[in-house]
Amino acid sequence: MHSYLAEFLGTTLLVLLGDGVVANVLLSKTKGHNGGLIVITAGWAFAVTIALYCFGRFSGGHFNPAITIGLTAIGQFNPLDAFFYVVAQMLGGIVGATLVWLAYLPHWAVTPDPATKLGVFCNSPAIAEPYANLMTEVIGTAVLMIGALAIPPTLLASEGWSAGFGPFLIGILVWSIGVSLGGPTGYAINPARDLGPRLAHAMLPIAGKGGSDWSYAWIPVVGPIIGGVLGAILWKIVY
């Protein structure tokens, strides 16, 4: 499988399962309605793990422009490949979010609050303080980058489900970030996870939707990119 296709499919699966758990918790009349933050953070952790086991061995399992750009910044990834990885990741984010919309199709109309529907697709801050929100995303993504680089490459799955604890450990890392640092902004820590679904929200005929909150949209993009680069540089200095 070509690495670009793997990044597209991996990000699609990541967003399908990740935004899917958010839909299950937030949308009205679902079986998981009001499941809470722990359910959401666990669902996202499992989504990362499963996406890595399925497609990580074909591309390195970035599924996140912040990871791709961070690795490129420290000379561990080719810039041309990085461009196509980011394109594939963004497209995967759009397709994954579209599949969530389809999977929960009857529930959009019975969910009255447009902000709740937007929250299925992308992040919004608990307290709107742009620079504080940006700092949260920078810190969370730096932790993700350092943790992902610190996990020994020998633990990464090379033969799919039957080998490797790397994806499992990355899932635990994402879960830890979610429960510890996710409160202020919802921990995007991935531009493709936020901007891709936000674009899908803007384009899809979602029943009763409101605006896509473009005034906030730069934070889950810029913050993770800064955090990814800083985390990669710090890892290179320390390790």
RAGI-V846629 format. One record per residue. N is the residue number from 1. OMEGA is omega in radians with two decimals (* if undefined). NEAR is the number of other C-alpha atoms within 12 Angstrom. D_LAST is the distance of its C-alpha to the last C-alpha in whole Angstrom. Layout:
N;OMEGA;NEAR;D_LAST  N;OMEGA;NEAR;D_LAST
This chain:
1;3.13;15;32  2;-3.07;18;31  3;3.14;25;27  4;3.10;31;29  5;3.11;26;31  6;3.11;32;29  7;3.09;43;27  8;-3.10;39;30  9;3.13;37;31  10;3.12;45;28  11;3.07;50;28  12;-3.13;41;32  13;3.10;40;32  14;-3.10;50;29  15;3.09;52;31  16;-3.12;40;34  17;-3.12;38;33  18;3.07;45;31  19;3.10;53;34  20;3.12;41;36  21;3.08;38;36  22;3.09;41;36  23;-3.12;44;39  24;-3.11;36;40  25;-2.99;32;40  26;-3.01;35;41  27;-3.09;38;44  28;3.01;26;47  29;2.97;21;49  30;3.10;23;46  31;-3.10;15;46  32;-3.04;21;42  33;-3.14;21;44  34;3.12;20;42  35;3.03;22;40  36;-3.04;20;37  37;-3.09;26;33  38;3.10;23;32  39;-3.13;26;34  40;-3.13;35;32  41;3.10;36;29  42;3.13;30;29  43;3.11;34;31  44;3.11;42;28  45;3.11;33;26  46;3.14;32;28  47;3.10;37;28  48;-3.11;42;25  49;-3.09;39;25  50;3.11;36;28  51;3.13;42;27  52;3.12;42;24  53;-3.08;37;26  54;-2.95;33;29  55;-3.05;36;27  56;-3.08;41;23  57;-3.13;31;24  58;-3.03;27;26  59;-2.99;35;24  60;3.03;35;20  61;3.07;40;21  62;-3.14;47;20  63;-3.00;50;24  64;3.13;52;22  65;3.13;49;23  66;3.09;47;20  67;-3.13;44;17  68;-3.12;44;19  69;3.10;40;19  70;3.11;39;15  71;3.10;35;14  72;-3.11;27;17  73;-3.14;27;16  74;3.02;24;13  75;-3.14;16;15  76;3.14;20;14  77;-3.10;22;18  78;-3.09;17;21  79;3.13;18;23  80;3.07;14;26  81;-3.14;23;25  82;3.13;31;23  83;-3.10;21;27  84;3.03;26;28  85;-3.11;39;26  86;3.08;38;26  87;-3.14;27;30  88;3.14;34;30  89;3.13;44;28  90;3.09;39;31  91;3.09;38;34  92;3.10;40;32  93;3.12;44;32  94;-3.10;39;36  95;3.12;37;37  96;3.12;42;35  97;3.09;47;37  98;3.10;34;40  99;3.06;28;40  100;3.10;37;40  101;-3.14;37;42  102;-3.10;21;45  103;-3.11;21;44  104;-2.97;33;45  105;-3.11;25;48  106;-2.98;19;50  107;-3.14;29;48  108;-3.09;34;48  109;-3.10;21;51  110;3.05;21;52  111;-2.95;29;49  112;-2.97;19;50  113;3.11;21;47  114;3.14;24;46  115;3.08;24;43  116;3.12;31;42  117;3.09;44;42  118;-3.13;40;40  119;3.04;38;38  120;-3.02;45;37  121;-2.99;50;36  122;-3.02;47;34  123;2.97;43;32  124;-3.07;37;34  125;3.02;30;33  126;3.03;17;35  127;-3.05;16;36  128;3.03;17;36  129;-2.92;16;34  130;-3.07;23;32  131;3.02;20;30  132;3.09;18;29  133;3.10;35;29  134;-3.13;34;26  135;3.10;27;24  136;-3.14;37;24  137;3.10;45;23  138;-3.11;36;20  139;-3.11;32;19  140;-3.12;42;19  141;3.06;44;18  142;3.08;37;15  143;3.10;38;14  144;-3.09;43;16  145;-3.14;42;13  146;-3.14;33;10  147;-3.13;30;12  148;3.13;37;13  149;-3.09;35;10  150;3.10;24;8  151;-3.04;24;12  152;-3.14;18;12  153;-3.13;21;14  154;3.13;15;16  155;-3.13;23;18  156;-3.10;33;19  157;3.08;31;22  158;-3.09;24;24  159;3.08;17;28  160;-2.99;22;28  161;-2.98;21;29  162;-3.04;14;29  163;2.94;18;26  164;3.06;24;22  165;-3.09;25;21  166;3.13;34;18  167;3.10;40;21  168;-3.13;28;22  169;3.06;30;19  170;3.08;40;18  171;3.08;32;22  172;3.10;28;21  173;3.13;34;18  174;3.10;39;21  175;3.13;32;24  176;3.11;24;22  177;-3.11;35;21  178;-3.08;33;25  179;-3.08;26;26  180;-3.03;22;24  181;-3.05;29;24  182;-3.05;30;27  183;-3.07;26;30  184;-3.01;28;30  185;-3.03;39;30  186;3.05;38;29  187;3.02;45;26  188;-3.12;53;26  189;-3.08;46;22  190;-3.14;51;24  191;-3.14;47;26  192;3.12;48;28  193;-3.12;49;29  194;-3.05;52;30  195;3.11;44;32  196;3.09;44;33  197;3.10;46;35  198;3.06;43;36  199;3.09;30;38  200;3.10;36;39  201;-3.13;39;41  202;-3.04;25;42  203;-3.01;20;44  204;3.09;28;45  205;-3.09;16;48  206;-3.10;30;47  207;3.04;23;50  208;-3.12;21;50  209;3.02;28;47  210;3.11;23;46  211;-3.09;25;44  212;3.06;31;41  213;-3.11;27;39  214;3.10;21;38  215;3.13;15;38  216;-2.92;27;35  217;-3.11;33;33  218;-3.05;27;31  219;3.11;38;29  220;3.04;45;28  221;-3.07;37;27  222;-3.11;32;26  223;3.11;37;24  224;3.12;45;21  225;3.09;40;21  226;-3.13;36;20  227;3.11;41;17  228;3.12;42;16  229;-3.14;34;15  230;3.12;32;14  231;3.13;37;12  232;3.13;37;10  233;3.13;27;10  234;3.10;23;8  235;-3.12;26;6  236;3.14;20;5  237;-3.04;11;6  238;-3.02;11;4  239;*;14;0
